[in-house]
Amino acid sequence: MESETITKADFDQFKRELKEELGVILRAVIPPSKTNISKGLKTKEVRTLFGCSTNKLVALRIARKIRTKKIGGTVYYHPEDIKRVLEDGF
């Protein structure tokens, strides 16, 4: 039984190959819209666009005029809903 010496360069190459393969698998399993949080707008950004208070945003959420997603304590607003509310006026 022969033994092989593995170098740091071998580990680095293995790491790169593993990341690439996992990326391909994850992209195939999870749709891109589920992974792209940057499409959502944060509360501060929406308040700036609307020129309103946080309470007004809460009221719009309760009235279900704006869909949201809360991830780790941060509320993200759907850009389509923001656009619609801006066009319709609130």
N, C-alpha and C positions, 0 to 999 in steps of 0.2 A: 504494500500500500504506500503510494507516494503522497507526500504532502506538498502543498503549494504555498508560497508566500504571497499574501495579499497586501498590496500597498494602499496608501491613502488615496492615490490616484484611481485605483480600482474601485474603492468605496465611493469616490466622487462620481465616477462614471455610472456606477450602479444607481446612485441616488438620482442622477439626471434621468436615466432611463425609466426608473420607477415613477418619478413625477410625471413624465410624459405619458406613460401608460395609464396611470390613474386619472390624469386629466381627460384623456380620450374616453375612458369608461364613464367618468362622472358627467361629461358633456352629453353622452349618449343616454344616460339614465335620467338626469335632471334637466328639464327645459331651461333655456337661458333666461327666460323671464323670471323664473324663481330664484335665480342666483344673482341677479343684478339689482342690488338695493339702491344703487345710485339713481335709478329712474324715479324713485320716490323723493318727495320734497319734505324737508324737515319743517317743524313748526315755525321757526324763526323766518325761514324763507317764504312760507305761505303768508305769515303776518305782514311781511314787507310787501308782497304782491297785493294783498287785499287792503293794507293800511288799516288793520283792525287789531283788536285785543285778543288775548288768548281765550277769554270767555266767549267771544263771538265764534271762534273756531270750534270750541266745545259745543256751542249751540248748533252749529252746522253739522257736526258729527252726530249729535243726538237726533237731529232731524233727518239723518241719513242722506244728506245732500253731498257729503264728502266721505268717501271710503278711506279707511286708514288701516295701517298695519303697525303694531307695536313690536319692536325688536329690541330687547335688552334695555327697556326703559325709554327708548327713543321712538317717537311717533312719526311715521312716514305717511304722507298723503299722496294719493294717486294723481298724477299730473293730468289725466284726462278729466277727472272730476273738477280739478282746480280750473282748468280751461273752460269747462262747461259753466261753472258758477260765475266766472268772470264775464263770460259772454251773456249769460242770462241776467246778471246783476243779483246782488244779494241784499 
